[in-house]
Structure formats: C-alpha cells, structure tokens
Amino acid sequence: MRKILILACAVALGSCTPSEVEPIPGSITYGGQPRTKLTKAPIGSTFTHQMMDETGRMAIETYRIEADRSLTLIRRQRIHPDFFAHD
C-alpha cells in the first residue's frame, strides 16, 4: 500500500508545472515583448534584471531566451529592505 501511495505522489508531482510569472511595471516584458531581439545569446540561456517593484522593494527577475528569440519571465525574487541594512 505504501508503494502505491509513493507512486501516486510521484506521478502527481511530476505532472505539476510551475505557473508563469506575470510581468509587472518595470519588467522587461511588461506590455509585451521588447522590439529588439537578443540575437547573439544562446537559446535557452537565462539572464537577470533588477528593478524596483510596485511597492518600492528591490526585485530580481530571471528571463529565459526562447527558440523564437522571445523572452519568458520564469522567476521573480523580492528582496526585503532589511537585507541591505548594515549595523
């Protein structure tokens, strides 16, 4: 019975796909794809973009370059303001 439960959990987790991160004001893809394409960057490579989010907190976004040279926003990490505080 335990093996069946573990197998069912593995199948359920394997079928999960991460939800797409929605662009916010300041995101490179906010309002659509940029007009210029990254033609020299390898397909599938990633890069980061730093910005201030709508609440004034630092946000770091990660983008992936797709085969058609469009960008997909795959992650956004918000940095807490105390992270930059020094004693």
C-alpha positions as CSV (number, residue, x, y, z in Angstrom):
1,M,0.0,0.0,0.0
2,R,2.8,2.4,0.9
3,K,4.5,1.8,-2.5
4,I,1.2,2.7,-4.3
5,L,0.9,5.9,-2.3
6,I,4.5,6.9,-3.0
7,L,4.0,6.2,-6.7
8,A,0.8,8.2,-6.8
9,C,2.5,11.2,-5.1
10,A,5.4,10.9,-7.6
11,V,3.0,10.9,-10.6
12,A,1.1,13.9,-9.2
13,L,4.2,15.9,-8.5
14,G,5.6,15.1,-11.9
15,S,2.6,16.4,-13.7
16,C,2.8,19.8,-11.9
17,T,4.1,22.6,-14.0
18,P,5.2,25.9,-12.5
19,S,2.8,28.7,-13.1
20,E,4.1,31.5,-15.3
21,V,5.2,34.7,-13.5
22,E,3.2,37.7,-14.7
23,P,5.1,40.8,-15.7
24,I,4.6,43.9,-13.5
25,P,5.5,47.5,-14.3
26,G,9.3,47.6,-14.7
27,S,9.5,44.1,-16.1
28,I,11.2,43.8,-19.5
29,T,8.1,42.0,-20.9
30,Y,5.5,44.3,-19.3
31,G,3.3,45.4,-22.1
32,G,4.6,42.8,-24.5
33,Q,7.8,41.6,-25.9
34,P,10.6,44.1,-26.4
35,R,11.2,45.3,-30.0
36,T,14.8,44.3,-30.1
37,K,15.8,40.6,-30.0
38,L,18.8,39.1,-28.3
39,T,20.3,37.5,-31.4
40,K,23.7,36.5,-30.1
41,A,22.6,34.9,-26.8
42,P,22.2,31.1,-26.9
43,I,18.7,29.8,-27.0
44,G,17.7,28.5,-23.5
45,S,20.1,30.8,-21.7
46,T,18.9,33.0,-18.8
47,F,19.7,36.4,-17.5
48,T,18.5,38.6,-14.7
49,H,17.0,42.1,-14.5
50,Q,17.0,44.2,-11.3
51,M,14.2,46.7,-10.7
52,M,12.0,48.3,-8.0
53,D,8.6,46.7,-7.8
54,E,5.3,48.4,-7.3
55,T,5.8,48.5,-3.5
56,G,9.3,50.1,-3.8
57,R,11.1,46.8,-2.9
58,M,14.1,45.5,-5.0
59,A,13.0,42.7,-7.3
60,I,15.3,40.5,-9.3
61,E,13.7,38.8,-12.3
62,T,15.1,35.9,-14.3
63,Y,14.3,35.6,-18.0
64,R,14.8,32.7,-20.5
65,I,15.5,33.2,-24.2
66,E,13.2,31.0,-26.3
67,A,13.9,29.5,-29.7
68,D,12.0,32.3,-31.4
69,R,14.1,34.8,-29.5
70,S,11.2,35.9,-27.3
71,L,11.7,36.2,-23.6
72,T,9.9,34.3,-20.9
73,L,9.8,35.6,-17.3
74,I,10.5,32.5,-15.3
75,R,11.1,33.9,-11.8
76,R,10.8,37.0,-9.6
77,Q,12.5,37.3,-6.2
78,R,11.8,40.2,-4.0
79,I,14.5,41.4,-1.6
80,H,13.5,42.5,1.8
81,P,14.7,46.1,2.6
82,D,16.5,44.9,5.8
83,F,18.7,42.8,3.5
84,F,20.7,45.9,2.6
85,A,20.8,47.3,6.2
86,H,24.2,47.5,7.9
87,D,24.8,47.7,11.6
